[in-house]
């Protein structure tokens, strides 16, 4: 069985990888089409939803929450056991 410190380190690394993957998706979402920028044409609204922005943002928030939980939750449990 791994020690608690090793599990925390692994959780933090995995949360960091989640953040990196969310950033990679965001880069693809926000990438601009070079021909559209040069010509100055407006892309018509085809009824596309905002899910392209909401899902990566949700993943990033989940990753940040995972890191915070990994760092804060053990400290809270430690305070409860000391009292």
N, C-alpha and C positions, 0 to 999 in steps of 0.2 A: 504494500500500500504506500502511496506517495504521501509525503508530509503536506501539511496545510499550506506551508509557504510555497511549495512547488506548485500546488493546485492554483493558488492565487496568481502566481507568475504566469502559468499557462492560460488562465482566464483573461488576464490583462493582455497577453499577446494575441489571443483569439479576438478579443474586443477591438484591438488595434487593427487587426486584419479586416474585421467587419467595417471599420471606419474607412480603411483604404479602399475596400471594394465599393462602398457607397460613393466615395469621391470619384472612382473610376467611372461609375455609372453616370454621375453628375457631369463629368467632362464630356461624355458622349451625348448627353441630353442637351447641354448648352453649346455644343460645337456648331459653328455657323457654316452654312453653305457658301463657299467662296464666290460662286457665280451669282448668287442672289445678292450678296453684299456689294459686289462690283456693279451690277446692273441697277441696283436700287429698287428692284421690284418688290412689291408687297405680296407676301404669301397669303392667299385667301384663307379665311377661316372655314375649315371643312367640318366643324363640329367635333374636333378632337378635344378630348377631356384634359384636365390638368393632372391626371394620374401620373404622367411622365415626371412631374415635379414632386408630387405628394409621396410616392412610394420611395424614391431615394432619400427624401428628407426623413421619412419614417424610419428607414433603416439606420440612418445616421443617428437619430435620436435614440433608437434602441441600443445602438453600440455605446453611446455615451452613458446611458442608464446602466448598461452592463458593467462598464468600468467603475462607475460610482458605487454600484451595489457591491462589487468585489472589494472596493477599498473601504467603504463605510460600514457595511453590515458586520464584519468581524469586530470592529471597534465597538459597535453598539452591543453586540453579544458579550464582549469582554466586560463592558461596564455593568451589564445586568448580573453577571456572575460574581463580580467583585462586591456588589452591594449586598 
